[in-house]
Amino acid sequence: MSVMTVAEVAEFLGVQELRIERLERESLLISKDKDENGKPLFDRNVVEKYKEFAERIGGI
């Protein structure tokens, strides 16, 4: 399992970091853990599946 930070996910999805934090807060993108600052960490596979799904329904 490869872990991605909020910044890495935001770059991968092409959105702002605040959007990623909101998606996680609303349980639309599920984090696997938290870093030492309390920021969510995401499984790369989950992020890739989320991107694929979001593209199919019209964008993120």
Secondary structure, DSSP 8 states (H G I E B T S, - for coil): --EE-HHHHHHHHTS-HHHHHHHHHTTSS--SEE-TTS-EEEEHHHHHHHHHHHHHTT--
